[in-house]
Amino acid sequence: MSFIKNFSQIAKTKERKILLKILEDGIKSVSPENVFPEKIKIKNENLIILDKKFDLKKFRKIYFIGIGKMANSGYFALKKIFKKFDFACILDPSVKKTNTKNKNLKIYKVSHPFVKETNLKATKVILKLAQKAKENDLLIFLISGGGSASLSFPLIDLNSYNKIFEELTKKGAQIKEINTLRKHLDLVKGGGLAKIFFPVTIISLIISDVVGNDLSFIASGPTTYDKTSVLDAENLLKKYGLEKKFKKIKFLETPKEKRYFKKVYNFLVLSNKDALKTMEKRAKNLGLEVKIFSDKIQGNVKEVAKRILSLKSKGLLIGAGESTVEIKGKGKGGRNQELCLWILKNLKKGQIFLSFASDGLDFYKAAGAIVDFKTKEKAKKMKLSVDKYLKNNDSFHFFLKTGDLIFSKKTGINIADFYLFLKTPIKK
């Protein structure tokens, strides 16, 4: 079953249909339900995660906390493995609604990307759990993209906290920069949660949405040792010209005592590489010449477009990452849609490109776009100026008019953005 809602409308050619199907296969393959049983097992009361074994008989109680856009789906996949948790708390912006009726399972629909009171309320439930947890307890902590906003306990007022990140996003700051600031403004980030739960044993199952998979930056690293400092945070404010606007803000140093992390085990259990491998296999099975060109694309959309268009390999090129957009106009769209617009400027005949946000939402309404030379010809007939729409950051309305937006259901996945670039037509 397709999660792309307008599949038939945008699969106008054989090539488009194949690219969209490869994309869907890749994303479907990395659901927690499919991945977790392969990487997380319980045998003879031993928990085995990748190559590490834990004796479950040593623990009095087992708690579960899940944060981010894959917290809910991850919980139900893990419940099939663990059978039971003594208490579970889920902070997920993708669930339909908050449900706290069950005494042992609390589900909070939190806000994203900005923090609201619901996020604080849910985080306080977790802080209360830390107070009653014992040294011989085990915390299974599922961390996924969107976790930075989901789990949040800022030491400044919410308005200022959100305003900083709104300003940074508009200026095109990368996620590692944004999360560096978050770590030094929030009690539970940058290893803060590990300190709060110490000396409880923590097993963090981490799903990466961060380019390069640096665990200390995924969801701002609540259980990983942080190497950044207050000085780094201060320098970032200066870099983006925000030091005067937020001069009253004081930053918090993250925990530097390594004893807080001795009983913390962080595992990367899922990343965009898993989906890329499936896409590569699917393409090869279809007889295509295929290459994974990168799993860590990042930078301004204009520069990312240049790099992708300059790739020398033939056939189908697939990649993943997260670009940034400097917002100067008042239009609508997201980084995937704007990337497609930049690509379209120099797209050649016979080439097709698509960019897709893995969670199914590229900031505004659509999940991304798919473009080919026919898109270019149609825009020309409609007298649509690519440069004009780029200047106004209005990629959504450009592709709404050409009919090339990808509309998607929520995928239940959040592992960065995917790029598929077919450089040569598929032979019949």
VOMIMAR-126030 format. One line per 8 residues: their letters; for each residue x, y, z of N, C-alpha, C. Coordinates in steps of 0.02 Angstrom, whole numbers. Layout:
<nodes>
a	X:Y:Z:X:Y:Z:X:Y:Z; ...
</nodes>
This chain:
<nodes>
msfiknfs	42:-60:0:0:0:0:44:63:0; 28:110:-44:69:170:-52:54:221:3; 108:251:31:97:305:78:99:373:43; 120:373:-21:117:434:-61:45:443:-85; 12:493:-61:-59:501:-73:-77:517:-145; -33:552:-181:-47:570:-250:-2:531:-299; 13:469:-281:59:428:-321:40:426:-395; -22:409:-409:-43:401:-479:-39:466:-518
qiaktker	-50:522:-484:-49:587:-519:23:609:-537; 71:592:-495:140:615:-509:182:562:-544; 159:499:-544:196:446:-579:176:447:-653; 192:503:-685:169:515:-754:208:476:-806; 268:455:-789:310:417:-835:334:353:-801; 361:307:-841:389:245:-813:445:260:-764; 487:308:-782:544:326:-739:521:354:-672; 472:397:-674:446:426:-612:416:371:-567
killkile	379:327:-597:347:273:-559:399:229:-525; 452:214:-560:506:172:-532:541:207:-474; 556:271:-482:590:308:-428:547:313:-366; 483:326:-375:437:331:-318:429:264:-282; 428:209:-321:422:144:-290:486:125:-252; 543:143:-278:607:129:-244:609:168:-178; 587:231:-180:584:272:-120:538:239:-67; 479:219:-88:432:189:-41:459:124:-11
dgiksvsp	490:83:-52:518:20:-27:571:33:27; 613:84:14:666:100:62:639:123:129; 588:165:127:560:192:189:520:138:227; 482:98:190:444:44:222:489:-6:257; 549:-16:229:595:-67:257:623:-49:325; 621:16:343:653:37:405:603:55:460; 544:27:458:498:36:514:525:-3:573; 515:22:635:539:-14:694:515:-87:696
envfpeki	455:-99:671:427:-167:671:470:-214:629; 500:-188:575:543:-229:532:615:-233:557; 640:-178:584:711:-173:602:727:-201:672; 686:-183:722:703:-201:791:712:-275:804; 668:-319:778:677:-390:791:743:-418:766; 772:-385:716:837:-408:689:895:-385:733; 888:-329:767:943:-300:804:937:-305:880; 876:-319:904:863:-322:976:826:-388:991
kiknenli	857:-430:1033:827:-494:1049:832:-509:1123; 786:-552:1148:790:-577:1216:793:-653:1213; 848:-681:1240:857:-754:1241:880:-775:1311; 843:-822:1341:861:-848:1407:872:-792:1458; 825:-744:1458:827:-687:1503:888:-641:1493; 918:-646:1435:972:-601:1415:948:-556:1359; 958:-491:1368:943:-442:1316:1005:-435:1272; 997:-446:1208:1053:-442:1161:1039:-386:1111
ildkkfdl	1080:-335:1114:1074:-278:1067:1137:-275:1025; 1130:-287:961:1187:-293:916:1233:-348:944; 1292:-331:969:1337:-382:997:1344:-378:1073; 1304:-337:1105:1309:-327:1178:1254:-365:1214; 1272:-398:1270:1225:-439:1308:1214:-410:1378; 1150:-409:1400:1132:-385:1467:1091:-439:1502; 1108:-454:1564:1071:-502:1604:1011:-468:1636; 952:-482:1612:891:-449:1636:873:-469:1708
kkfrkiyf	900:-525:1731:885:-547:1800:914:-500:1852; 961:-459:1832:995:-413:1879:952:-352:1895; 900:-341:1857:862:-279:1864:795:-290:1900; 781:-243:1945:719:-245:1984:659:-228:1941; 664:-171:1905:610:-148:1861:640:-124:1795; 598:-129:1743:619:-104:1677:570:-49:1655; 597:11:1644:557:68:1623:571:83:1549; 523:116:1518:531:136:1448:515:211:1441
igigkman	558:246:1406:545:315:1386:558:319:1310; 513:349:1274:523:359:1203:512:432:1185; 557:461:1146:550:531:1125:559:537:1050; 522:584:1020:529:598:949:475:566:906; 482:573:841:430:554:793:422:479:784; 470:439:811:464:367:805:456:334:874; 440:375:924:433:349:993:375:301:999; 319:319:971:259:277:978:265:212:939
sgyfalkk	285:215:876:293:154:836:349:111:865; 401:144:891:456:107:922:436:71:985; 393:103:1024:369:72:1087:333:6:1072; 286:8:1024:246:-52:1011:288:-108:979; 340:-88:941:386:-139:914:427:-170:970; 449:-130:1017:489:-155:1073:448:-195:1123; 385:-177:1129:341:-213:1176:333:-286:1155; 335:-298:1090:331:-367:1066:392:-408:1086
ifkkfdfa	448:-372:1096:511:-405:1115:515:-413:1191; 499:-358:1227:504:-358:1301:442:-387:1336; 387:-389:1300:322:-413:1327:291:-363:1376; 331:-336:1422:304:-292:1473:356:-243:1498; 334:-181:1510:374:-131:1545:337:-112:1610; 374:-99:1663:343:-80:1726:310:-11:1722; 338:31:1679:308:96:1666:336:121:1599; 294:154:1560:316:181:1495:288:250:1485
cildpsvk	329:293:1456:308:362:1442:332:380:1372; 285:402:1330:300:417:1260:287:491:1245; 337:525:1218:332:595:1198:341:598:1122; 286:603:1086:289:595:1013:243:647:980; 271:690:936:230:740:902:185:711:848; 197:648:829:160:619:774:98:580:795; 88:569:861:28:532:883:-33:578:877; -92:547:875:-153:586:863:-172:630:923
ktntknkn	-164:602:984:-182:641:1043:-147:615:1105; -147:656:1157:-120:636:1222:-168:587:1255; -140:534:1285:-180:485:1320:-143:463:1384; -167:485:1441:-134:470:1504:-179:430:1552; -232:399:1524:-279:361:1565:-249:298:1595; -205:267:1557:-172:206:1580:-119:224:1632; -121:193:1689:-75:208:1744:-2:194:1725; 9:142:1686:78:121:1671:101:140:1600
lkiykvsh	58:174:1563:77:197:1496:50:267:1484; 95:315:1480:75:384:1468:99:404:1398; 52:427:1357:68:449:1289:52:523:1282; 102:562:1264:93:634:1257:104:656:1184; 54:690:1157:63:722:1092:98:789:1106; 162:792:1093:201:852:1107:207:893:1043; 228:955:1050:234:999:992:304:993:961; 309:1011:898:372:1010:861:365:1056:801
pfvketnl	415:1097:783:482:1099:811:491:1143:873; 438:1180:890:444:1224:948:413:1193:1010; 437:1214:1067:417:1184:1131:357:1221:1160; 308:1181:1182:249:1209:1216:243:1179:1285; 192:1202:1322:183:1179:1391:173:1104:1396; 142:1074:1345:132:1001:1346:199:964:1349; 248:990:1313:315:960:1314:345:963:1384; 336:1020:1417:363:1028:1484:328:982:1533
katkvilk	262:976:1526:223:933:1570:245:861:1563; 255:838:1501:276:770:1489:346:758:1515; 390:806:1507:459:800:1531:460:795:1607; 416:831:1640:412:828:1714:393:758:1738; 351:723:1698:333:653:1715:396:610:1716; 440:622:1668:502:584:1664:549:602:1722; 551:665:1740:593:687:1796:568:655:1862; 503:648:1868:475:615:1928:494:541:1929
laqkaken	495:510:1871:516:440:1866:588:432:1889; 630:480:1871:701:479:1891:709:480:1967; 663:515:2000:666:521:2073:651:454:2108; 607:414:2079:588:351:2112:627:290:2085; 661:297:2029:699:242:2001:758:225:2046; 773:160:2052:826:136:2096:889:116:2056; 944:108:2092:1007:92:2061:1004:27:2021; 963:-21:2044:959:-86:2009:900:-89:1960
dlliflis	878:-31:1936:826:-27:1884:859:-17:1816; 821:-33:1764:845:-24:1695:797:22:1658; 826:72:1624:787:117:1582:803:103:1509; 752:83:1471:758:78:1398:735:144:1369; 781:179:1337:767:247:1314:772:249:1238; 715:257:1204:713:261:1132:717:334:1110; 767:350:1071:779:419:1049:772:422:973; 730:468:949:721:476:877:716:550:858
gggsasls	717:563:793:714:632:769:653:669:794; 662:731:812:608:770:843:612:767:919; 662:729:943:670:721:1015:692:783:1052; 728:827:1017:752:888:1050:695:931:1075; 643:937:1034:585:977:1056:541:936:1103; 534:871:1089:489:829:1128:508:828:1202; 570:810:1216:596:808:1284:631:874:1297; 602:916:1338:630:983:1346:615:1012:1415
fplidlns	667:1039:1446:659:1074:1509:707:1134:1511; 690:1186:1471:734:1244:1466:738:1284:1530; 795:1315:1541:807:1355:1600:793:1429:1588; 765:1443:1529:743:1512:1514:670:1508:1494; 637:1565:1486:566:1564:1470:555:1536:1399; 498:1504:1390:483:1469:1327:485:1515:1266; 462:1575:1274:460:1622:1218:530:1636:1192; 577:1650:1238:646:1663:1218:679:1601:1189
ynkifeel	665:1544:1221:693:1480:1199:673:1465:1126; 609:1472:1112:585:1459:1044:608:1511:994; 613:1573:1017:633:1628:972:705:1618:947; 749:1593:990:818:1581:970:820:1532:911; 782:1477:917:784:1426:866:747:1446:803; 698:1489:810:664:1517:751:712:1560:711; 750:1601:747:799:1645:715:855:1605:681; 879:1553:715:933:1512:687:909:1475:625
tkkgaqik	847:1451:626:819:1415:568:814:1461:508; 790:1521:520:783:1570:465:851:1587:434; 903:1586:475:970:1604:450:1007:1544:420; 973:1486:419:1003:1427:387:1054:1390:429; 1049:1396:495:1095:1360:539:1086:1285:532; 1140:1247:537:1136:1174:532:1113:1145:598; 1087:1083:595:1057:1052:654:1107:1044:711; 1170:1031:696:1220:1024:749:1231:1090:786
eintlrkh	1226:1145:749:1233:1210:780:1173:1225:825; 1114:1211:798:1053:1222:837:1053:1180:901; 1073:1117:894:1073:1073:952:1129:1089:1002; 1182:1120:979:1234:1143:1026:1205:1196:1073; 1166:1242:1045:1134:1292:1086:1082:1261:1132; 1044:1214:1106:994:1181:1148:1026:1147:1209; 1082:1115:1198:1116:1080:1253:1133:1126:1311; 1148:1188:1295:1171:1235:1346:1115:1282:1371
ldlvkggg	1054:1264:1352:996:1302:1376:945:1257:1410; 960:1192:1414:909:1143:1434:939:1092:1482; 904:1079:1536:927:1035:1589:935:962:1568; 895:939:1520:894:867:1503:937:850:1441; 968:899:1410:1006:887:1350:1082:883:1364; 1120:862:1314:1192:859:1322:1215:815:1379; 1182:758:1388:1199:713:1443:1162:728:1507; 1120:779:1506:1084:799:1566:1039:746:1594
lakiffpv	1005:708:1550:960:656:1575:999:598:1606; 1057:583:1580:1100:531:1609:1118:549:1681; 1134:612:1692:1151:635:1759:1090:631:1806; 1032:651:1780:972:651:1820:952:580:1842; 961:531:1797:943:462:1813:999:423:1848; 1058:449:1851:1114:415:1884:1095:395:1955; 1109:333:1978:1150:280:1947:1110:224:1912; 1051:239:1886:1011:189:1850:1048:168:1786
tiisliis	1043:105:1768:1071:82:1704:1026:106:1647; 1056:137:1597:1018:164:1540:1042:131:1476; 995:104:1438:1010:79:1371:972:123:1322; 1009:163:1285:978:208:1236:980:177:1167; 921:169:1138:914:144:1070:903:205:1025; 952:221:985:952:285:950:938:277:875; 889:314:851:871:316:780:895:384:754; 940:383:708:972:446:687:935:484:633
dvvgndls	927:549:645:904:594:592:956:649:581; 1016:638:609:1070:688:605:1123:665:556; 1143:709:511:1194:693:462:1259:672:497; 1285:614:477:1347:589:507:1336:544:567; 1275:542:593:1256:497:649:1297:508:713; 1316:570:727:1350:585:791:1297:580:846; 1304:529:889:1253:515:939:1243:572:988; 1294:612:998:1289:667:1047:1246:725:1022
fiasgptt	1228:723:957:1186:777:930:1116:754:912; 1104:689:911:1037:663:896:991:678:955; 938:716:943:893:739:997:931:777:1050; 987:808:1031:1030:847:1075:1063:804:1130; 1070:739:1116:1110:695:1159:1092:692:1232; 1030:674:1251:1012:673:1322:1051:622:1364; 1078:569:1332:1114:518:1371:1186:509:1347; 1211:554:1306:1280:548:1282:1324:603:1310
ydktsvld	1387:587:1320:1435:636:1346:1444:691:1294; 1442:753:1318:1445:811:1273:1513:845:1275; 1541:855:1217:1607:888:1212:1603:962:1199; 1543:988:1186:1537:1060:1174:1537:1098:1240; 1547:1163:1235:1552:1204:1296:1507:1266:1291; 1502:1301:1345:1465:1365:1346:1495:1413:1296; 1561:1412:1289:1594:1456:1241:1572:1441:1170; 1562:1377:1153:1538:1359:1087:1469:1389:1074
aenllkky	1426:1385:1125:1359:1413:1119:1361:1489:1109; 1403:1521:1148:1410:1595:1142:1436:1615:1074; 1484:1576:1048:1512:1591:982:1462:1582:926; 1416:1535:934:1365:1524:884:1316:1582:881; 1299:1610:938:1256:1669:938:1290:1727:901; 1356:1734:911:1393:1786:877:1397:1773:802; 1408:1710:784:1413:1691:713:1351:1713:674; 1292:1705:705:1230:1722:671:1202:1791:690
glekkfkk	1244:1830:723:1226:1899:739:1169:1906:788; 1164:1859:835:1108:1860:882:1129:1876:954; 1194:1891:963:1219:1901:1032:1187:1962:1066; 1172:2015:1029:1141:2074:1058:1067:2063:1072; 1034:2028:1026:963:2015:1033:948:1971:1094; 995:1926:1110:985:1880:1167:1041:1888:1219; 1061:1950:1231:1118:1963:1275:1106:1944:1348; 1043:1940:1369:1027:1924:1439:1027:1849:1453
ikfletpk	1033:1809:1401:1031:1736:1410:1097:1710:1438; 1091:1668:1489:1150:1636:1518:1147:1562:1502; 1204:1536:1479:1207:1466:1459:1227:1421:1517; 1204:1359:1513:1218:1308:1563:1272:1261:1536; 1322:1243:1579:1371:1194:1557:1343:1124:1563; 1357:1082:1515:1333:1013:1515:1376:971:1562; 1349:914:1587:1387:872:1635:1452:847:1605; 1507:860:1639:1573:839:1615:1604:783:1656
ekryfkkv	1572:764:1712:1597:709:1753:1577:643:1720; 1627:603:1701:1614:542:1663:1581:486:1704; 1580:494:1769:1548:442:1811:1473:436:1796; 1443:491:1774:1372:490:1758:1356:445:1698; 1407:427:1659:1397:390:1597:1423:318:1600; 1447:296:1658:1476:229:1664:1425:174:1654; 1363:187:1671:1310:136:1663:1261:155:1608; 1285:194:1561:1245:215:1504:1272:182:1440
ynflvlsn	1228:150:1403:1247:115:1342:1206:143:1284; 1241:174:1237:1207:206:1181:1217:164:1117; 1163:145:1085:1166:104:1025:1131:139:967; 1166:145:911:1135:168:849:1100:108:817; 1034:108:819:996:50:794:965:61:725; 964:123:703:933:137:638:956:205:612; 974:207:548:993:270:516:973:268:443; 987:322:407:967:324:337:1005:273:294
kdalktme	1063:248:320:1101:198:283:1060:134:272; 1019:116:322:977:57:316:928:63:258; 898:121:251:850:132:197:886:136:129; 944:169:128:982:175:66:1003:107:38; 1022:62:82:1041:-6:60:983:-42:28; 923:-33:57:863:-64:28:848:-34:-40; 853:32:-46:841:65:-110:890:41:-163; 953:35:-143:1005:12:-189:989:-58:-214
kraknlgl	970:-102:-168:954:-171:-186:894:-174:-232; 843:-135:-217:782:-132:-257:799:-109:-329; 841:-57:-334:859:-31:-400:899:-82:-441; 944:-118:-408:984:-169:-442:939:-226:-467; 890:-244:-426:843:-297:-446:803:-277:-508; 795:-212:-517:759:-187:-576:806:-178:-636; 869:-196:-626:918:-193:-680:949:-125:-690; 943:-81:-641:971:-14:-647:1043:-10:-624
evkifsdk	1081:32:-656:1148:50:-632:1137:99:-576; 1161:83:-515:1144:124:-457:1205:135:-413; 1207:193:-381:1261:210:-334:1234:253:-277; 1254:235:-215:1240:278:-157:1295:331:-157; 1278:393:-171:1330:445:-176:1348:476:-110; 1302:476:-61:1318:501:5:1261:489:53; 1278:476:117:1225:471:168:1229:530:216; 1270:579:199:1280:636:243:1282:703:207
iqgnvkev	1235:713:161:1230:777:125:1205:831:173; 1239:887:173:1216:944:213:1241:1009:182; 1213:1064:205:1232:1130:179:1172:1166:150; 1184:1226:128:1131:1267:97:1104:1233:34; 1039:1238:23:1007:1203:-34:1040:1220:-101; 1061:1282:-109:1092:1303:-172:1157:1264:-184; 1197:1258:-131:1261:1223:-137:1250:1147:-144; 1200:1121:-109:1184:1050:-114:1163:1034:-185
akrilslk	1122:1077:-215:1100:1067:-284:1159:1065:-332; 1207:1109:-322:1267:1111:-365:1306:1046:-360; 1314:1021:-298:1352:959:-287:1317:899:-319; 1252:896:-313:1215:840:-342:1217:842:-418; 1208:901:-447:1209:907:-520:1278:894:-549; 1330:902:-509:1399:892:-534:1423:820:-528; 1382:776:-499:1401:706:-492:1414:674:-560; 1470:638:-566:1491:611:-631:1460:544:-648
skglliga	1441:505:-598:1415:437:-610:1351:439:-651; 1340:384:-687:1280:378:-728:1228:337:-691; 1170:328:-722:1118:287:-693:1080:322:-638; 1063:284:-585:1025:311:-529:1072:324:-470; 1072:386:-446:1112:405:-388:1064:417:-330; 1078:385:-273:1034:394:-215:1075:419:-155; 1045:463:-116:1081:490:-59:1033:513:-5; 1062:535:50:1021:558:106:1059:612:144
gestveik	1022:651:182:1053:704:222:1002:756:243; 1025:816:253:979:869:273:1008:937:253; 977:969:205:999:1034:182:969:1089:226; 991:1150:215:964:1206:253:942:1261:204; 895:1302:226:869:1356:186:875:1421:225; 903:1471:193:905:1538:223:841:1573:200; 798:1589:248:732:1617:231:735:1693:224; 722:1717:164:722:1789:151:654:1813:125
gkgkggrn	616:1766:96:551:1784:69:494:1765:115; 434:1773:90:374:1760:130:332:1702:102; 362:1664:57:326:1609:25:321:1548:70; 296:1493:42:287:1431:78:329:1376:46; 346:1327:87:385:1271:61:430:1242:115; 471:1195:96:520:1165:141:585:1153:105; 635:1127:141:701:1120:111:702:1072:52; 660:1019:54:659:972:-1:627:1003:-64
qelclwil	575:1041:-54:542:1074:-110:588:1127:-141; 623:1164:-97:667:1216:-123:728:1186:-158; 752:1129:-133:808:1095:-166:788:1074:-236; 728:1049:-244:703:1029:-310:699:1089:-357; 683:1146:-330:678:1207:-372:748:1229:-396; 797:1223:-352:866:1239:-371:892:1189:-423; 876:1126:-413:896:1074:-461:865:1087:-529; 801:1107:-529:764:1117:-591:798:1169:-636
knlkkgqi	830:1218:-607:863:1272:-645:911:1244:-697; 946:1190:-679:998:1163:-724:987:1090:-742; 926:1066:-734:910:996:-750:912:986:-826; 942:931:-849:948:918:-920:894:868:-943; 884:866:-1007:835:821:-1036:852:748:-1019; 801:711:-999:811:641:-982:827:629:-909; 837:683:-870:853:677:-799:791:687:-756; 790:652:-700:735:659:-651:765:663:-581
flsfasdg	737:707:-540:761:714:-472:702:718:-424; 708:684:-367:658:693:-314:693:701:-247; 661:740:-205:685:750:-136:626:742:-90; 636:702:-36:580:682:5:599:682:79; 557:713:121:567:712:194:542:646:221; 585:608:255:569:539:273:508:532:318; 490:584:356:432:579:399:366:595:362; 372:617:300:313:631:260:290:703:260
ldfykaag	328:747:294:309:818:295:371:862:289; 374:899:234:430:944:221:411:1015:243; 402:1023:307:385:1087:339:316:1113:321; 300:1116:257:234:1145:239:196:1098:191; 147:1064:216:96:1024:179:124:965:138; 172:977:94:197:923:52:257:888:86; 277:831:58:335:794:84:397:808:43; 388:840:-14:444:854:-59:417:865:-129
aivdfktk	459:851:-179:438:860:-248:477:813:-293; 452:804:-354:487:765:-405:487:807:-469; 546:813:-501:551:858:-559:587:823:-617; 567:840:-678:602:817:-737:600:872:-790; 622:857:-850:625:909:-901:555:934:-921; 505:890:-913:436:910:-928:412:963:-879; 437:959:-817:421:1011:-768:447:1078:-792; 507:1076:-818:539:1137:-844:499:1166:-902
ekakkmkl	478:1123:-947:440:1145:-1006:371:1173:-986; 340:1140:-937:274:1162:-914:279:1231:-880; 332:1240:-839:342:1304:-805:353:1360:-855; 388:1343:-909:402:1393:-961:337:1413:-996; 294:1364:-1010:230:1379:-1042:185:1420:-996; 190:1407:-931:149:1443:-882:180:1509:-861; 239:1524:-890:276:1586:-876:292:1592:-801; 313:1535:-772:334:1534:-701:409:1545:-697
svdkylkn	430:1596:-662:501:1611:-654:530:1574:-594; 575:1527:-607:608:1490:-552:642:1538:-504; 678:1586:-532:716:1634:-490:669:1675:-445; 613:1694:-473:565:1735:-434:538:1695:-374; 522:1631:-386:495:1589:-332:550:1572:-281; 611:1564:-304:667:1551:-258:679:1612:-213; 677:1671:-243:688:1732:-206:638:1741:-150; 576:1717:-161:523:1724:-111:515:1661:-68
ndsfhffl	562:1613:-76:557:1549:-39:487:1519:-47; 463:1517:-109:394:1496:-122:391:1434:-167; 432:1384:-151:435:1323:-191:369:1285:-191; 332:1289:-136:268:1252:-132:220:1274:-186; 211:1339:-194:162:1364:-243:187:1355:-315; 253:1354:-325:279:1340:-391:260:1269:-412; 275:1221:-369:261:1151:-386:187:1132:-380; 149:1172:-343:77:1162:-341:48:1176:-411
ktgdlifs	77:1227:-443:54:1246:-510:77:1197:-563; 137:1170:-556:162:1123:-606:137:1051:-593; 111:1039:-533:85:973:-517:138:922:-498; 193:945:-467:250:901:-451:264:892:-377; 218:915:-334:226:904:-263:213:831:-245; 248:806:-194:235:739:-168:198:748:-102; 136:724:-100:96:726:-39:96:657:-8; 111:655:57:120:590:89:81:584:155
kktginia	63:523:171:38:509:238:99:511:285; 87:513:350:142:507:397:172:438:389; 238:436:382:271:372:369:289:333:432; 290:368:490:312:336:552:388:331:555; 422:363:509:496:361:504:522:433:508; 581:441:535:613:507:534:689:498:535; 717:488:475:789:475:470:820:518:415; 806:583:416:833:631:368:794:632:302
dfylflkt	821:664:251:789:671:186:822:625:136; 784:605:85:811:561:34:810:595:-34; 864:582:-73:873:612:-139:884:557:-190; 843:556:-242:851:508:-297:860:548:-361; 916:535:-395:933:573:-455:948:524:-512; 901:520:-559:910:477:-618:941:520:-673; 1003:504:-690:1040:545:-738:1029:525:-811; 1012:461:-821:1001:438:-888:935:400:-892
pikk	898:406:-947:833:372:-952:839:297:-945; 787:265:-920:787:192:-912:772:160:-979; 816:112:-998:806:77:-1062:746:31:-1058; 710:26:-1112:651:-17:-1114:672:-90:-1118
</nodes>
